[in-house]
Amino acid sequence: MLAAAHGWDNLRIAADLHVIIDTVREWPGPVRCPPRRISEVTRATWLGITGALTRSSMSPVDFYAVRQRRGGPWDWSRDLRGQVGFEDHARFVDGLVDSGFIVLGGPLQGEREVLIVVNAPNEDVVRKQFADDPWIQSGMLALTTVERWTILLDGLRKGLPDLA
Protein backbone atom coordinates (compact mmCIF):
# COMPACT_ATOMS: atom_id res chain seq x y z
CA MET A 1 0.00 0.00 0.00
CA LEU A 2 2.80 2.43 0.84
CA ALA A 3 4.50 1.63 -2.45
CA ALA A 4 1.32 2.56 -4.31
CA ALA A 5 0.90 5.66 -2.14
CA HIS A 6 4.32 6.85 -3.28
CA GLY A 7 3.56 6.09 -6.93
CA TRP A 8 5.83 3.03 -6.90
CA ASP A 9 4.93 0.02 -8.98
CA ASN A 10 5.52 -3.29 -7.17
CA LEU A 11 5.69 -5.13 -10.51
CA ARG A 12 8.39 -2.69 -11.66
CA ILE A 13 10.32 -3.34 -8.45
CA ALA A 14 9.98 -7.11 -9.00
CA ALA A 15 11.29 -6.74 -12.55
CA ASP A 16 14.17 -4.61 -11.25
CA LEU A 17 15.02 -7.26 -8.66
CA HIS A 18 15.30 -9.81 -11.45
CA VAL A 19 17.69 -7.51 -13.35
CA ILE A 20 19.74 -7.35 -10.16
CA ILE A 21 19.69 -11.13 -9.72
CA ASP A 22 20.69 -11.69 -13.36
CA THR A 23 23.51 -9.14 -13.02
CA VAL A 24 24.85 -10.89 -9.93
CA ARG A 25 24.60 -14.30 -11.64
CA GLU A 26 26.60 -13.08 -14.65
CA TRP A 27 29.24 -11.10 -12.74
CA PRO A 28 32.50 -12.92 -11.89
CA GLY A 29 32.80 -11.46 -8.37
CA PRO A 30 30.91 -9.37 -5.82
CA VAL A 31 28.71 -6.69 -7.39
CA ARG A 32 28.89 -3.36 -5.60
CA CYS A 33 27.12 -0.87 -7.88
CA PRO A 34 23.58 -1.12 -9.22
CA PRO A 35 22.89 -1.99 -12.85
CA ARG A 36 21.86 1.00 -14.96
CA ARG A 37 18.68 -0.75 -16.12
CA ILE A 38 16.86 -0.55 -12.76
CA SER A 39 14.52 2.19 -11.58
CA GLU A 40 15.42 4.79 -8.96
CA VAL A 41 12.96 3.20 -6.53
CA THR A 42 14.80 -0.12 -6.56
CA ARG A 43 18.24 1.51 -6.57
CA ALA A 44 17.73 2.30 -2.87
CA THR A 45 17.52 -1.40 -2.02
CA TRP A 46 20.59 -2.37 -4.04
CA LEU A 47 23.20 -2.44 -1.29
CA GLY A 48 21.08 -4.50 1.09
CA ILE A 49 20.19 -7.07 -1.54
CA THR A 50 23.67 -7.45 -3.02
CA GLY A 51 24.95 -8.14 0.47
CA ALA A 52 22.76 -11.26 0.45
CA LEU A 53 23.14 -12.22 -3.20
CA THR A 54 26.56 -13.20 -4.50
CA ARG A 55 27.54 -15.44 -7.34
CA SER A 56 28.20 -18.31 -4.91
CA SER A 57 24.83 -17.98 -3.15
CA MET A 58 22.51 -17.59 -6.12
CA SER A 59 20.97 -21.03 -5.94
CA PRO A 60 18.70 -21.03 -3.98
CA VAL A 61 17.87 -17.52 -2.69
CA ASP A 62 16.33 -17.12 0.77
CA PHE A 63 14.13 -14.28 1.92
CA TYR A 64 11.51 -14.14 4.67
CA ALA A 65 7.77 -13.86 4.08
CA VAL A 66 6.21 -11.83 6.90
CA ARG A 67 2.50 -11.55 7.56
CA GLN A 68 1.00 -8.82 9.66
CA ARG A 69 -2.64 -8.42 10.65
CA ARG A 70 -4.39 -5.10 11.18
CA GLY A 71 -6.37 -4.87 14.37
CA GLY A 72 -6.49 -3.45 17.88
CA PRO A 73 -7.03 0.29 17.59
CA TRP A 74 -7.33 0.18 13.75
CA ASP A 75 -10.21 2.44 12.69
CA TRP A 76 -11.97 0.53 9.89
CA SER A 77 -13.94 3.64 8.90
CA ARG A 78 -10.71 5.34 7.78
CA ASP A 79 -8.27 4.55 5.00
CA LEU A 80 -4.61 3.76 5.59
CA ARG A 81 -3.44 7.39 5.61
CA GLY A 82 -6.21 8.37 8.03
CA GLN A 83 -5.03 5.99 10.74
CA VAL A 84 -3.52 7.32 13.96
CA GLY A 85 0.27 7.35 13.68
CA PHE A 86 0.40 6.85 9.92
CA GLU A 87 3.27 9.31 9.40
CA ASP A 88 5.48 7.62 12.01
CA HIS A 89 4.73 4.17 10.62
CA ALA A 90 5.39 5.36 7.05
CA ARG A 91 8.76 6.86 8.04
CA PHE A 92 9.69 3.61 9.78
CA VAL A 93 8.84 1.27 6.89
CA ASP A 94 10.29 3.67 4.29
CA GLY A 95 13.55 3.45 6.24
CA LEU A 96 13.41 -0.35 6.06
CA VAL A 97 12.88 -0.14 2.29
CA ASP A 98 15.75 2.33 1.92
CA SER A 99 18.08 0.03 3.90
CA GLY A 100 17.25 -2.96 1.67
CA PHE A 101 15.52 -4.88 4.47
CA ILE A 102 12.02 -4.71 2.91
CA VAL A 103 12.06 -6.01 -0.66
CA LEU A 104 8.31 -5.96 -1.43
CA GLY A 105 5.21 -5.42 0.65
CA GLY A 106 1.55 -4.57 0.60
CA PRO A 107 -1.93 -5.54 1.73
CA LEU A 108 -3.51 -8.81 0.68
CA GLN A 109 -7.06 -9.01 -0.66
CA GLY A 110 -9.48 -7.84 1.99
CA GLU A 111 -7.01 -5.28 3.39
CA ARG A 112 -6.80 -6.97 6.82
CA GLU A 113 -3.47 -8.70 6.29
CA VAL A 114 -0.19 -7.45 4.89
CA LEU A 115 2.48 -9.57 3.21
CA ILE A 116 6.06 -8.29 3.32
CA VAL A 117 9.12 -9.94 1.75
CA VAL A 118 12.31 -9.12 3.63
CA ASN A 119 16.02 -9.67 3.16
CA ALA A 120 17.40 -10.83 6.52
CA PRO A 121 19.89 -13.40 7.81
CA ASN A 122 17.44 -15.03 10.23
CA GLU A 123 14.01 -14.85 11.85
CA ASP A 124 15.28 -13.14 15.00
CA VAL A 125 16.53 -10.17 12.96
CA VAL A 126 13.14 -9.93 11.24
CA ARG A 127 11.27 -9.90 14.55
CA LYS A 128 13.65 -7.36 16.10
CA GLN A 129 13.35 -5.00 13.12
CA PHE A 130 9.56 -5.02 13.16
CA ALA A 131 9.39 -4.69 16.97
CA ASP A 132 10.39 -1.03 16.49
CA ASP A 133 7.46 -0.27 14.15
CA PRO A 134 5.17 2.26 15.90
CA TRP A 135 2.10 0.40 14.63
CA ILE A 136 3.36 -2.91 16.04
CA GLN A 137 4.02 -1.18 19.36
CA SER A 138 0.54 0.38 19.46
CA GLY A 139 -1.28 -2.79 18.38
CA MET A 140 -2.42 -1.37 15.01
CA LEU A 141 -0.47 -4.24 13.40
CA ALA A 142 0.42 -7.63 14.82
CA LEU A 143 3.20 -9.77 13.43
CA THR A 144 1.45 -13.08 12.75
CA THR A 145 4.02 -15.19 10.87
CA VAL A 146 7.65 -15.07 9.81
CA GLU A 147 8.63 -17.83 7.40
CA ARG A 148 11.85 -18.40 5.51
CA TRP A 149 11.09 -18.38 1.79
CA THR A 150 13.48 -20.16 -0.53
CA ILE A 151 13.16 -18.94 -4.11
CA LEU A 152 13.60 -21.91 -6.43
CA LEU A 153 11.37 -20.97 -9.36
CA ASP A 154 11.93 -17.61 -10.97
CA GLY A 155 9.48 -17.04 -13.82
CA LEU A 156 9.89 -13.27 -13.61
CA ARG A 157 13.57 -13.45 -14.50
CA LYS A 158 12.65 -13.30 -18.19
CA GLY A 159 10.66 -10.12 -17.61
CA LEU A 160 7.05 -9.41 -16.88
CA PRO A 161 4.51 -10.18 -19.59
CA ASP A 162 2.42 -7.32 -20.92
CA LEU A 163 -1.07 -8.26 -19.74
CA ALA A 164 -2.74 -5.10 -21.00
C-alpha atoms as a printed R data frame, in Angstrom:
    type eleno elety resid chain resno       x       y       z
1   ATOM     1    CA   MET     A     1   0.000   0.000   0.000
2   ATOM     2    CA   LEU     A     2   2.796   2.431   0.845
3   ATOM     3    CA   ALA     A     3   4.501   1.633  -2.453
4   ATOM     4    CA   ALA     A     4   1.324   2.562  -4.313
5   ATOM     5    CA   ALA     A     5   0.899   5.658  -2.143
6   ATOM     6    CA   HIS     A     6   4.317   6.847  -3.277
7   ATOM     7    CA   GLY     A     7   3.562   6.086  -6.927
8   ATOM     8    CA   TRP     A     8   5.826   3.027  -6.903
9   ATOM     9    CA   ASP     A     9   4.930   0.021  -8.975
10  ATOM    10    CA   ASN     A    10   5.518  -3.288  -7.173
11  ATOM    11    CA   LEU     A    11   5.688  -5.126 -10.512
12  ATOM    12    CA   ARG     A    12   8.392  -2.687 -11.655
13  ATOM    13    CA   ILE     A    13  10.317  -3.343  -8.450
14  ATOM    14    CA   ALA     A    14   9.979  -7.114  -8.996
15  ATOM    15    CA   ALA     A    15  11.291  -6.738 -12.546
16  ATOM    16    CA   ASP     A    16  14.170  -4.610 -11.253
17  ATOM    17    CA   LEU     A    17  15.022  -7.258  -8.663
18  ATOM    18    CA   HIS     A    18  15.303  -9.814 -11.447
19  ATOM    19    CA   VAL     A    19  17.691  -7.514 -13.348
20  ATOM    20    CA   ILE     A    20  19.741  -7.350 -10.158
21  ATOM    21    CA   ILE     A    21  19.695 -11.135  -9.717
22  ATOM    22    CA   ASP     A    22  20.690 -11.686 -13.358
23  ATOM    23    CA   THR     A    23  23.510  -9.141 -13.019
24  ATOM    24    CA   VAL     A    24  24.846 -10.893  -9.929
25  ATOM    25    CA   ARG     A    25  24.602 -14.304 -11.638
26  ATOM    26    CA   GLU     A    26  26.602 -13.078 -14.653
27  ATOM    27    CA   TRP     A    27  29.241 -11.100 -12.739
28  ATOM    28    CA   PRO     A    28  32.497 -12.922 -11.886
29  ATOM    29    CA   GLY     A    29  32.803 -11.460  -8.371
30  ATOM    30    CA   PRO     A    30  30.907  -9.369  -5.818
31  ATOM    31    CA   VAL     A    31  28.710  -6.695  -7.390
32  ATOM    32    CA   ARG     A    32  28.892  -3.362  -5.600
33  ATOM    33    CA   CYS     A    33  27.121  -0.872  -7.876
34  ATOM    34    CA   PRO     A    34  23.576  -1.122  -9.220
35  ATOM    35    CA   PRO     A    35  22.889  -1.985 -12.852
36  ATOM    36    CA   ARG     A    36  21.861   0.996 -14.956
37  ATOM    37    CA   ARG     A    37  18.676  -0.750 -16.121
38  ATOM    38    CA   ILE     A    38  16.865  -0.546 -12.760
39  ATOM    39    CA   SER     A    39  14.515   2.186 -11.576
40  ATOM    40    CA   GLU     A    40  15.423   4.790  -8.957
41  ATOM    41    CA   VAL     A    41  12.956   3.198  -6.527
42  ATOM    42    CA   THR     A    42  14.799  -0.116  -6.564
43  ATOM    43    CA   ARG     A    43  18.241   1.510  -6.573
44  ATOM    44    CA   ALA     A    44  17.731   2.302  -2.874
45  ATOM    45    CA   THR     A    45  17.523  -1.405  -2.023
46  ATOM    46    CA   TRP     A    46  20.590  -2.370  -4.037
47  ATOM    47    CA   LEU     A    47  23.201  -2.438  -1.285
48  ATOM    48    CA   GLY     A    48  21.082  -4.503   1.092
49  ATOM    49    CA   ILE     A    49  20.186  -7.066  -1.544
50  ATOM    50    CA   THR     A    50  23.667  -7.451  -3.021
51  ATOM    51    CA   GLY     A    51  24.949  -8.136   0.469
52  ATOM    52    CA   ALA     A    52  22.761 -11.258   0.447
53  ATOM    53    CA   LEU     A    53  23.136 -12.223  -3.198
54  ATOM    54    CA   THR     A    54  26.559 -13.200  -4.498
55  ATOM    55    CA   ARG     A    55  27.537 -15.437  -7.338
56  ATOM    56    CA   SER     A    56  28.200 -18.307  -4.905
57  ATOM    57    CA   SER     A    57  24.832 -17.976  -3.151
58  ATOM    58    CA   MET     A    58  22.509 -17.592  -6.124
59  ATOM    59    CA   SER     A    59  20.968 -21.031  -5.936
60  ATOM    60    CA   PRO     A    60  18.699 -21.029  -3.984
61  ATOM    61    CA   VAL     A    61  17.874 -17.525  -2.687
62  ATOM    62    CA   ASP     A    62  16.335 -17.124   0.771
63  ATOM    63    CA   PHE     A    63  14.132 -14.279   1.922
64  ATOM    64    CA   TYR     A    64  11.510 -14.140   4.670
65  ATOM    65    CA   ALA     A    65   7.774 -13.857   4.084
66  ATOM    66    CA   VAL     A    66   6.209 -11.829   6.898
67  ATOM    67    CA   ARG     A    67   2.497 -11.547   7.559
68  ATOM    68    CA   GLN     A    68   1.001  -8.824   9.657
69  ATOM    69    CA   ARG     A    69  -2.640  -8.417  10.653
70  ATOM    70    CA   ARG     A    70  -4.386  -5.101  11.176
71  ATOM    71    CA   GLY     A    71  -6.368  -4.870  14.373
72  ATOM    72    CA   GLY     A    72  -6.489  -3.453  17.884
73  ATOM    73    CA   PRO     A    73  -7.030   0.291  17.588
74  ATOM    74    CA   TRP     A    74  -7.333   0.176  13.748
75  ATOM    75    CA   ASP     A    75 -10.213   2.436  12.687
76  ATOM    76    CA   TRP     A    76 -11.966   0.527   9.892
77  ATOM    77    CA   SER     A    77 -13.939   3.641   8.901
78  ATOM    78    CA   ARG     A    78 -10.709   5.343   7.782
79  ATOM    79    CA   ASP     A    79  -8.274   4.549   5.005
80  ATOM    80    CA   LEU     A    80  -4.608   3.758   5.585
81  ATOM    81    CA   ARG     A    81  -3.444   7.385   5.615
82  ATOM    82    CA   GLY     A    82  -6.210   8.372   8.025
83  ATOM    83    CA   GLN     A    83  -5.034   5.991  10.745
84  ATOM    84    CA   VAL     A    84  -3.520   7.316  13.955
85  ATOM    85    CA   GLY     A    85   0.274   7.352  13.685
86  ATOM    86    CA   PHE     A    86   0.400   6.847   9.918
87  ATOM    87    CA   GLU     A    87   3.272   9.312   9.403
88  ATOM    88    CA   ASP     A    88   5.480   7.625  12.014
89  ATOM    89    CA   HIS     A    89   4.732   4.171  10.620
90  ATOM    90    CA   ALA     A    90   5.391   5.361   7.048
91  ATOM    91    CA   ARG     A    91   8.762   6.857   8.035
92  ATOM    92    CA   PHE     A    92   9.695   3.612   9.776
93  ATOM    93    CA   VAL     A    93   8.842   1.270   6.886
94  ATOM    94    CA   ASP     A    94  10.287   3.667   4.288
95  ATOM    95    CA   GLY     A    95  13.554   3.447   6.237
96  ATOM    96    CA   LEU     A    96  13.411  -0.354   6.058
97  ATOM    97    CA   VAL     A    97  12.878  -0.139   2.287
98  ATOM    98    CA   ASP     A    98  15.755   2.329   1.918
99  ATOM    99    CA   SER     A    99  18.080   0.033   3.896
100 ATOM   100    CA   GLY     A   100  17.246  -2.960   1.675
101 ATOM   101    CA   PHE     A   101  15.521  -4.879   4.468
102 ATOM   102    CA   ILE     A   102  12.023  -4.713   2.910
103 ATOM   103    CA   VAL     A   103  12.065  -6.012  -0.664
104 ATOM   104    CA   LEU     A   104   8.311  -5.959  -1.428
105 ATOM   105    CA   GLY     A   105   5.206  -5.418   0.649
106 ATOM   106    CA   GLY     A   106   1.546  -4.573   0.599
107 ATOM   107    CA   PRO     A   107  -1.928  -5.541   1.728
108 ATOM   108    CA   LEU     A   108  -3.509  -8.806   0.681
109 ATOM   109    CA   GLN     A   109  -7.060  -9.007  -0.661
110 ATOM   110    CA   GLY     A   110  -9.476  -7.842   1.992
111 ATOM   111    CA   GLU     A   111  -7.009  -5.284   3.395
112 ATOM   112    CA   ARG     A   112  -6.798  -6.972   6.822
113 ATOM   113    CA   GLU     A   113  -3.472  -8.703   6.285
114 ATOM   114    CA   VAL     A   114  -0.190  -7.450   4.888
115 ATOM   115    CA   LEU     A   115   2.484  -9.567   3.206
116 ATOM   116    CA   ILE     A   116   6.060  -8.291   3.315
117 ATOM   117    CA   VAL     A   117   9.120  -9.943   1.746
118 ATOM   118    CA   VAL     A   118  12.307  -9.115   3.626
119 ATOM   119    CA   ASN     A   119  16.020  -9.669   3.164
120 ATOM   120    CA   ALA     A   120  17.397 -10.833   6.517
121 ATOM   121    CA   PRO     A   121  19.886 -13.396   7.810
122 ATOM   122    CA   ASN     A   122  17.444 -15.030  10.234
123 ATOM   123    CA   GLU     A   123  14.007 -14.847  11.848
124 ATOM   124    CA   ASP     A   124  15.281 -13.137  15.004
125 ATOM   125    CA   VAL     A   125  16.534 -10.172  12.958
126 ATOM   126    CA   VAL     A   126  13.139  -9.934  11.240
127 ATOM   127    CA   ARG     A   127  11.266  -9.897  14.549
128 ATOM   128    CA   LYS     A   128  13.652  -7.361  16.105
129 ATOM   129    CA   GLN     A   129  13.349  -5.003  13.121
130 ATOM   130    CA   PHE     A   130   9.557  -5.018  13.156
131 ATOM   131    CA   ALA     A   131   9.387  -4.687  16.965
132 ATOM   132    CA   ASP     A   132  10.391  -1.033  16.491
133 ATOM   133    CA   ASP     A   133   7.457  -0.269  14.155
134 ATOM   134    CA   PRO     A   134   5.171   2.265  15.904
135 ATOM   135    CA   TRP     A   135   2.104   0.403  14.630
136 ATOM   136    CA   ILE     A   136   3.359  -2.910  16.043
137 ATOM   137    CA   GLN     A   137   4.019  -1.184  19.357
138 ATOM   138    CA   SER     A   138   0.537   0.381  19.455
139 ATOM   139    CA   GLY     A   139  -1.284  -2.787  18.376
140 ATOM   140    CA   MET     A   140  -2.419  -1.372  15.006
141 ATOM   141    CA   LEU     A   141  -0.475  -4.235  13.403
142 ATOM   142    CA   ALA     A   142   0.415  -7.632  14.818
143 ATOM   143    CA   LEU     A   143   3.197  -9.773  13.435
144 ATOM   144    CA   THR     A   144   1.454 -13.083  12.755
145 ATOM   145    CA   THR     A   145   4.023 -15.187  10.872
146 ATOM   146    CA   VAL     A   146   7.653 -15.068   9.810
147 ATOM   147    CA   GLU     A   147   8.633 -17.827   7.398
148 ATOM   148    CA   ARG     A   148  11.846 -18.400   5.511
149 ATOM   149    CA   TRP     A   149  11.093 -18.378   1.789
150 ATOM   150    CA   THR     A   150  13.483 -20.157  -0.531
151 ATOM   151    CA   ILE     A   151  13.161 -18.939  -4.105
152 ATOM   152    CA   LEU     A   152  13.604 -21.910  -6.427
153 ATOM   153    CA   LEU     A   153  11.366 -20.971  -9.361
154 ATOM   154    CA   ASP     A   154  11.925 -17.609 -10.975
155 ATOM   155    CA   GLY     A   155   9.482 -17.039 -13.820
156 ATOM   156    CA   LEU     A   156   9.886 -13.267 -13.610
157 ATOM   157    CA   ARG     A   157  13.567 -13.449 -14.504
158 ATOM   158    CA   LYS     A   158  12.654 -13.300 -18.188
159 ATOM   159    CA   GLY     A   159  10.663 -10.121 -17.613
160 ATOM   160    CA   LEU     A   160   7.054  -9.407 -16.877
161 ATOM   161    CA   PRO     A   161   4.510 -10.177 -19.594
162 ATOM   162    CA   ASP     A   162   2.421  -7.324 -20.923
163 ATOM   163    CA   LEU     A   163  -1.073  -8.265 -19.744
164 ATOM   164    CA   ALA     A   164  -2.744  -5.105 -21.001
